[in-house]
Amino acid sequence: MKINVDAERKVLEARREYDKKLLVDEKTGIEAKLTQVKEGTEEEFDLRKQLLFQQYKIEIENIHLTSNEREKLYHEYVRNLKKMNDDLELFSFFCVHNKKDRIFAA
């Protein structure tokens, strides 16, 4: 029985490591895409949200986290996502008003 338990534990650990590597690879892919998009675009915003979520998934994968630490990570993720949405809303507001100012100035 002990051999089976040890083998299962090793398989589970290998699976966790593989899953973590996949998450990190996905994060790296998102970062690479970010270098290719124009700054201030909706595409950049979407990629930044994906990057934030990917980082959250990587952090939450840590099996040694307590439920309080997991909850704290979740609230931090939500707070950062809200800030990103607020920043986009503010950016969009200024873009619209600057465009109107240019139209009326002409």
Helices and strands as residue ranges (DSSP letters): H 2-34, H 42-60, H 67-105
